[in-house]
């Protein structure tokens, strides 16, 4: 498996020259290496994050001193000393792993040696943290569990074969899409990145207090003052909201729209005389960011007495009443079968002509033959 082979790149040594093979006087015994023990206490390290600024964007690592105190202490020390600054991500596995932290990678002339530096400083602290998507773990030399150092890798996808065999010491909590983009960089036959992607800086900070989700604190009266403009390839549709009847659905729609979750989706279902439907995440042209994904959830039903007639905006769901998430529909005619069984939360106040244009598109079953984009949803007050 090349995911494991990627880790083995850490031990690749430069080629041995002919001069190095000539007979020579026996070397003095090597001095034993003193492995690093952090002087920081758990209290010093708890609640710390590493903000990693790269040439492709920024991501944030939540450090885990409870499971790997020496690894976290060492990472903090190296970050504060500038060890990571101007190093490069030298090895990747597309949508699998990225590897960096080698001090040798500061020098482009030493590319052949990338993956061999900064090791042999830490005893293993294997733990039960799974090597799942976003896990940050120490790189080892093969067969040497006490050989970690400044090099680290980040799992872009689950690497369950590595569970219990490496020291996980952090998790990416913001910007995982940046890590994914780095993993897609072109590599040579040895898995080494062929273009230079630098770590510009690593800054240690206190974990900021969690911010309330957007539109979670507004009153019902405040929510009612907002409207949404759905910009489509056929024109604009403006909807207003009814937070009295469906407050959580209104909050959910406003939150997703303001975060850009709906941007680049499409109207994926058209049933003339019934509904046009949009907002399905799988129709997005680009993946959600980590923060956008954190806002996607399922909703408890808020069925109400508003009738499903032309222009009504309601939330789509499966057979489970509590399965509504992102997909919504606009009624194009009376739909009494939906009354009191789906959560109405809005109404079209402008752009029904656009709704009719979309409704008239040719379909294969209920799927439009021609894609109709929901370019973006703009929130206005």
C-alpha positions, 0 to 999 in steps of 0.5 A: 500500500503506497499510504504506508510507503509514503511514511517509509520515505522518511528513512530514504538515505542519499546514495552512498558515494564510492569515496564513502566505501573506501577503507577508513579508520573505525569511527568512535562509538556514537553518543547515545541520543537523548530523546526529547521530554517536554518541559511543558505541563499538560496545563501549559499545552491543553487548549492549544491550536497550531495555525499552519499557513501554507502557500495553498491556504491555512489550516488549523490543528487542534493539539492533543497533549492528553494522548501524546504530551511529548509529541505535542510539546516538541511540535510546539517548541519547533513551531515557536523556533521557526523550524517549520517556516519555509519547509515544504510538503515533500510527499503526498498520496492523492486524497490519502496523506500529505507529509511535511516538517522536514527541516532539510526541505527548506533548501530546494538543492537538497530535494533528494534528501527530503524525508530524511531530516528532523527525525530520531528525537521522540519516543513513541506515544502510540495511542488509541486515536484513530488515523482517520480523516484529519488526523495529524501523526508523527512520521517514523523510520521503518522498524524504529518506533522511537524515531519521531521528530519534526516530520508529520503527516496528515490523513486526508482519508481514513488510514485504518491500517495505521491505527496503533502503529503511529503517534497521533498528536493532533487533528485538523479542525479547520481548513481540511479542504486546503490539506486535500488540495495539497494532496492533489499536487503532482508527484514523481515516481517516488511520491515526492511533490514536483512543485514547491508547496511551502509552510509559510509559518506555524503559529501556536494559539489558545483555542478560541471560544466557539462562536454561535452558529450564524442565525442561531441567536436572532429572535423570530421577529428579527428572522422575519426581516430577512429574505433570500435571492436565489440567483439561477441561470434562468434569473432571480427568485426572491423568497421571504420566510415564516419563522413563526411557523418554522423557526429552525428551518428558517435558521437552517436555510439562512445559515446554509445560504450565508455560508455558501453551501447552496452556491453551485448546486442545481435544480435537480428535480422538476415535476411540472404542476407539482414542484421544482427542487434544489439544494442537494449537496451532491449537485455542488460543483465543488466540495464543501469546506470543513466549516460549511460541512459543519453546518449541514445537519438534519432537522426535527419536523416543523409541520404547520398549517400553511398549505402547499400552493404555488410559490410555497417553499418547503423542505424536502425529506425522506420517509423519515420526518426528521431527515430534512437537511439542505434540499428544498422545493418550490411548489408550482401548483397545489400539492395537498398531499404535502400539507401538514407532512412537510415543513413550509418555511417560506414563500416566493414573492418575486420571480415566479416567472423564473420558477415557471421557466425552470418548471418547463425544462425538458426532463428525463423522468424527474431529472432535468436534461439541461442543468439549471444552476443555483449560482448563489443565494444572497441574503438580504435584510 
